[in-house]
Each structure stands twice: as C-alpha cells, then as structure tokens.
C-alpha cells in the first residue's frame, strides 16, 4: 500500500514567464530549478512545478484535450489579515480575481485568485487548521 503523501504537483502553463512572475512576485517563492520547459518550487514537504503545457502533454503521452475537472489549490495563512494581503500581492503579479474574500459557513476567511494559466488558488484562514513553524498544515487544533 502506498504511503499517504503528495510529493509533487505539476501545473501545465501556457506562458512560463507569466507563471514565474505570479509565483515569484505574488507568493514570493524562489525557483529551486528551471529551464525552458519547467520550473520547480521547493515548498514545505513537496514540490510545485509549472511545466510548459505542450511539453507536459508530450511527457504524459496524452493529447491535450482541455483542462481536467474542477480543482483548487490552497494556500492557508495564519490570520484573517493575511488573506487579503496575499490576494492583493497575487493580483498585482498577474493573477485574476475569482472570488473576493468572505467568510465561509465554517468560519475563517477565504477568497480565490487564478494564476495566469487559470489555475485556481484559494487563499484562506481556517481557524480549524494549525500551521506549524515549518509551514506544515495540520487538520484540527
């Protein structure tokens, strides 16, 4: 049986330069490796990659037939105040507003921003999650 772990998330990108601006200027992340087709970002415990969409399709031996079903990636923060701050930084780095920050029924605060390729990022403060000093998120308090 496989261990419960996600090691790497790879997002197809139509424009790596615009994608890099979003992640580097918006989130403040630094690439761990990059070439003309792929950029890796070392996160806490996993890697995020942006891969030129055509090259990714070729790598998977899959004909690009549009985007897969709905999904969102999440970047949780330690306080409500951080939600709008991070969202504004992402918008100024080329992101697109999907949903203004508001309070979900479970409490906290969340909003959605799309990266330049349309990948949805939820920026959220959830009072039921703990973020440790290494940036790892833990379900429950």
Secondary structure, 3 states (H helix, E strand, C coil): CCCCCCCEEEEEECCHHHHHHHHHHHHCCCEEEECCCEEEEECCCCEEEEEEHHHHHHHHCCCCCCCCCCCCEEEECCCHHHHHHHHHHHHHCCCEEEEEEECCCCCCEEEEEECCCCCEEEEEECCCEEECCCCCEEECC
